[in-house]
Each structure stands twice: as structure tokens, then as C-alpha cells.
Amino acid sequence: MTNYTKLPAILLLADGTVFYGKAAGKIGTTTGEICFNTGMTGYQEIFTDPSYFGQIMVTTNAHIGNYGIHKDEIESGSIKIAGLVCKNYNIVYSRKEATESIQDYFQNDNLVAISDIDTRALVRHIRDKGAMNAIISSEITDLEELKQKLAEVPSMEGLELSSKVSTTEPYFYGNPEASLKVAALDLGIKKNILRSFENRDIYVQVFPAKTTFAEMEKFSPDGYFISNGPGDPSVMPYAVETIKDILAVNKPMFGICLGHQLLAEANGIGTMKMFNGHRGLNHPVKNIIKNHCEVTSQNHGFGVIPDEVRNSDKVEITHVNLNDKSIEGIRVKGKKAFSVQYHPESSPGPHDSRYLFDDFVGVMKGELTW
């Protein structure tokens, strides 16, 4: 196990609020938009989810690292969060299947973190003040120097980040002899989405974020998938154009999270930066088509503008958040396209929404229409 000494560290928020804690992970300095996740488990998935690229994550669970790291359960090839803030940082782990400690994992991937923070007080502050940029440092103790560095960090609003986490070359996933083929636009795709397709006998070709519809069409897919990802959907015209081209030929299309926001943009519906966003494993959503409630996993800081969805003659609402009435799902009238804001592939759970992948299969097979 890598040697670890609890050196002092500082967390500074953009509004001037300061928290003092202990260094964790790599000794250094990192910046990003600070946000919090209320999930009680699944920290590996959070660390490696490309949708969190550029964000400093606060985990509300009191213990992080206690079951170690299992490389088979990550969502991408590397850690994607910009930094971590936690209360109890547990290097000694209990899980027999784990391959390394959280400290080894962070040091190998050069992630800067801070522990021994009153995360309850921090989350209450962010909840009341909204999302903002922050800086963590275990090497700089001068607050004025930290403030200068933090002032140089751009706002998440207006940032195009998907091209930074997308694959650079197309690749295949699954069984080439599968009964269905899907072309996936990688804006920050999670591995468990690909596993969910493979489990339904679907062969996937994954394409870089800025791939055109014409290039994806060469795969002769039965349907198209628009993935989750980081950044502001309003500054992604390349993806919106690709989606418009798919809609024009009325091919089956399914979008998740950022894909949901971009499907809205392609239908003339605007998106917005949320005050705090939704991040956790316990968000209640009502499927108003099937008249049932599902508990969902969510991780997004942007959303579609509710009034513009309600006033649109191009889409209909399929899912609504029961906490704040935000729009969680839409489908395009007269088209084979639908999307949800949350994550039906969520791992470790909940699994209430896995039926959406089956719905996509039904659309591709012509067994489900609206």
C-alpha cells in the first residue's frame, strides 16, 4: 500500500468560503465546479463517470474508500472528476474482490482530494448558494494565491466538454452476430450503457462526439443512441445537427441525460443551467404514460426548460421529477425518438428504469409505436 500522510489541505469556494481539512490522493492543486452526490454507495462509478468531467465532487456518505476499488466496475478508462471532497477517507478496505485502495487509485490517476471536511455543512452551503467553482490544494496555503487561481477558472455554463472525453476513434462493443445493431454517439458514454445493450443482443459501434449522421449510417444500424456527457448542451451545435439528421429519416433513437437535452435542442427547446442539479441514487420520477413511479439515478447540472417543453408542439412529456416537477423524459411526436434525463443503466442501482432499454428494442423491432 502506498504511504499516506495526512498533510493539511484547503478547500476554497468562489464565494470566499474556506474549509480546512487533510490531503488525500495526490498532493497538488485542482479546480472545478463543486457539486454533491447523495448516493450511499457506488463511489467508483461516480469517480469514473465522464458526465462529471471538470467537477469537484462532494460525497455525502460519511465513509469513502471502505470497500476499495474493483477495476471491473468502473464506467470509463480513467477517473473523470476533477477532485474529491469527503469526510472519512478510508484507505484500509474490507472487500475481498477489491484490487487496490482508494489512495493507490487516486495517486496512480493523479487525483487531488481533501478529507476530514464537515460535508454536512458544506452541502448545506452549496444547496443554499448554488453550484459554484472551487479549488482544492494540499501544496498552497496562501488564500490570496488560491483566490487568484480560482478566479481564472471558467464557468461550467458555456463550456463544451464532450469532445474532451469522447473516444477519438470508432470502436465496437458486443457480439457481431447479434440480432440488432446500434450506432452510439459518444458524448461521454458509460460502460454500463454498453453492457445494457450487449445484454439485449445488440451489437454497438461507438462513434466520436463530432461524427456526422452520414458516417454513422455506414454501419447500417437499426437504431441510434445519444449518450450522456459533461458540459453545456447549448454550445454543441455539431451534436444537434446530427440528431436533426437522424430525426429527418425517422430512424429509432434513444437519448440519455445529455442526449435528452440535445434531443430537446434539436426540436427547438432550450436548455438551462440548474441551481444545483440532480446527483444521487434516490430521485423519484413518474412515468406519466404508464402511470407508475420509479426511483432513479441522476447526475446532471443542466436541464431542459420546462415551459418550453410544455408549449412545444413537437414533443410530448413522458416523465416528470416528483421533487421539483422538472422534465425527465420526452418523446418526439410522429418520430421514433425518445429520451430521459436520468440513468436507466445505473450501477450499482437502482434498477427501476431498465425497461427503457427494452422499449428501445421494441421501437427498433417495430413492436412499440406512439
N, C-alpha and C positions, 0 to 999 in steps of 0.2 A: 504494500500500500504506500502511496506517495506520502511523504512527510507533509504535515499540515500544522501551521502555527497560526493561532487566532490573532492576527495583527489588526490594528484599528482601521476602520473604513468609514466613509461618509456617503450619505445619500442626500443630494440637494435637489429640490423641486424648482420648477421655473418660477413659482410664486414666492421663492425665498425660504420656504420651509426646509429645515435641516433635521435629519435623523442621523444619529451616531450608532455604529454597530461594529461588527467584526468582519474581516475579509474572508471570503470564501471563493473557491475556484482559483482562477489565475489572478496574480497580483497585477493590477493595472487600472485603467480608467475606461468607462464605457458610457455611451449616451443613447437616448431613445425616448419614445413616448411611453410613459408609465401607465400601466393598466393592471387590473387584478382578475384572477380566476378563482371562482368559488368551488371548484371541484375538489373532492376529498381524496381522490386518487388519480392516477394517470399522468404523473408529472413527466414521465419520459415522452409521452405523446405531445404534451404542451411544449416541452423544450424543442422538439423537432418538427413541429407544425409550421410549414412555410408561411401560413397566414399571420404568424406572429413576428415575421421579419421586421427588424427595426424597432421592436418594442421591449421595454424593460418589464418583466413580469413579476407581479407580487402574488405569491401563493397564500391563500387564506387558511389552508390547512396548517396546523401548528408544526407538523413534522414533515420534512422533505429529505429524501435520500434513504429512508429507513428500509426500503425493500430493494435498494441497489439499482443497477442498470442491467437490462436484458436487451441485447442488441437486436433480437428478432422482433421487438415490439416498438421500434421507432417508426416515425412517419415520413422521414426523409433521410438523406445520406449524411446529414450533419445537424448540429444544434442551430436553430434559426432565431431564437430570441436574442436580443442584444445584451441582456443582463438579467439577473435574478435577485429578488429581494425575498427573504424568508425569515421566519422566527427561529426554529430549531433546525440546524443543519447537521444531519446525521450521516457521518462517514461510515460507521460500522453498520452493516446491513444484515438482515435476517434471511432473506430469500435464497434458497439453495441454488436456484436456477440462474441467479444473477452472475454476471461475468466481471463486474468491476464496481467500485464505489462511485458515488456521485462526485467526489473530489477528483479521482483519477479521470473520470469522464470529462469534467469541466476543464481540468488542466490540459488534457490531450486536445480538446477543441477550443482552447484559449477563451473560455468564457469567464468574464468578471462577475462576481456576485457579492452580496452582502447579507450577513445573517445577524441574529440577535437583535432584530428590529421589532418594535411593537407594531406588528402588522395590523392589529385591530384598529389602532389609532390612525395608521397610515391609510388603510382602506376607507375609514370613515371620512378622512380628509379628502381623498380623491373622489369619493362618492358625492360629497357636497360641493367640491370645487370643479369637478370635471377632469377629463383627460388633459394631461399637460406633459411637456418634456421634462426629463430628469437626467441627472448624471450620478454615477457611482464611481468612487475612487478609493483605492487602497494604497495609492502612491503619492497623491497630492492632498495636503492638509490645509492649504491656504484657500479659504472660502472665496476670496475675490478672484483668484485664478480659476476656480471651478465655475464661478458665475460667468466669467468671460468665455470659457469653453462652451458652457451651456447656451449662451446667447447666440452662438454660431450654428446651433442645431436647427434645421428647418422643421416646420410644422408638418405633421402627417398629412394634413389637408393639402391637396395639390401634388402629392408625391406619387409617381408611377414606380412601383416596386416589383411588379410581377415578372418583368423581363429579367430582373436580377436573381430570381430564384428558380425560374423555369429551366427545363432541360435545354441544352444547346443543340442537341441532335435528336431526331425522332428515334423512338425505340418501341419494342413490342413487349407485351405482357400477357401471359396466359397460354392457352393451348391453340396452336394454329388450326387445329381441326374442329374448333368449337362451332356451335350452331349459329352464333351471331358474331358480328364484328362491330366495334365501336371506335370511332376516332375521337380522341380526347385532347382538348386544348389545355395544355399545362400552364396554368397561371400561378401554380404553387400547389400542385396536386399532392394529396396524402396517399401513402401506400395502401392504407386500408380501403380506400375507394377502389383501387385496382384489385385488391383481394376480393372485394364485394362483387366486382364484375366477373372475375375468374370463377367464383363460387356459383355463378349463374350461367356457366358455359358460354362466356363471352370472351372473345379474343380482342385485345385492345392495342391500337397503335397510339402512342403518346407523342404529341407534336409540340414544338417550342411555341411560346406565347404569341409571337408575331406571324405565325403561319397563316396563309390565306386559305379561304374555303376551297379554291381550286386545287391547292396542293393536298389538302386533307381528303378531297374527293377521290384522289387517285387510289386510295386504299379501298374504295368501293364499300364504305361502311353501311351497316343497317341503321345506324344512329350516330348522333354526335353528343359529346359530353363537354360541358364548360365547367372548369374546376373552380375550387376555392383559391384564395391567394391574398397577398397583402396589398396595401396601398389604396389610393383613391380611385374608384371606378370612373369618375367623371373626366379623368385625364387619360383614358385608354381607348381612343378612337379606333385603333387598329383592331381591337377585340370586338368592339361594337359593329364594325363593318363586316367582320367575319360572321357574326351572329345574324346580321341582316341578310347576308347572302344565303345562310342556311334556311332562314325563315322564308326567303323568296322561293325556294324549291320545295318547301314544306316537308323537309326530312325530320324524323323524330329527333328531339333534342331535350336534354336534361341538364339543368344547371344547379350547382350547389354553392351557397354563400356568395362569393364574389361573382360567380356565374349567374346567380339570381339577380344581383344588382345590375349586371351588364345586360341581361335579358330585358330588364325594365328600361334601361337606357336605350336599347335598340328599338323599343316601342314608344319612345318619346316621353318616358317617365324619368324624372330627375332623381338623383341620389343626394344624400346629405351626410355630414359628419355628425355622429351621435355625441351626446354629452358625455356618456361613459361607455356605451357599447354593451354588448351581451357576451359574457365569458363565463362558462360554467357547465355543469352536467345536469342541471335541475330546472331548466326553463320550461314552463308549461305552455303548450301550443295546442290550439283547437283546429282540427281538420273540419272545416265547415261544410265540405262536400259529403264526407262520411259521418259527420256529426259525432266525432269522438275526440278525446284529449290524449295527447302523448307527451311524455317527458323527454326533453331534447337536450343535446349537447350543442353549445353555441360558442362562437369566437369571432366576433366582428365589431368593428368600430364605426362602420358606415352602414347605412340602410337606405331603402327606397322611401321616397316622400309619400306618406300615407294618403294625403288628399289627392295627389296626382294619380295614384293607383285607383282610388275610388271614382275619380272623374274620367278615367280612361275608357274609351270605347273599344280598345284593342285587347285588353286583358280582363280576366276575372280573378277575384281573390279566392284562394283555396285554403289558406292557413293564416291564423291570427294569433299573436302572442297574448296570452291571458294576463300577463303582468302589466303591460303598457299599451296593448292594442296595436302594436306595430305590425306591419305586413310581413308574414313569414312564408308565404307561398303564393305563386300566381301561375296561371296557365293562359296561353295566348288563344284568343277566340279564332276558330277556323283553322288553327295550325296544330301540329303535333309537338308543341313545345311547352315545357313546364319547368318550374324551378322552386327551390326552397331556400330560405335564408340560413337554416340550421344544418347540422351534420348527421344524416341518417347512417353514415358508416362508422359513427363514433365508437372508439375503443379506448378504454375498457367498457364503455357503455354510456348511457342506456341504449337499449336495442329496440325501442318502441317504433322507430321510423324506418326500419329496414325494408318495409313493404314498398317504399318508393323505388327501390331498385327493381322490384318485381313489376311495379307499374310501368317502368321504363321498358322492361322486356315485353310487357303486354302491348305497349304502343308500337314497338318495333315489329312485333309479330302481327299487328293489326287486330289484336284481340281487345284492345282498350281504346275507345274513342270518346270525344266530348264535343 
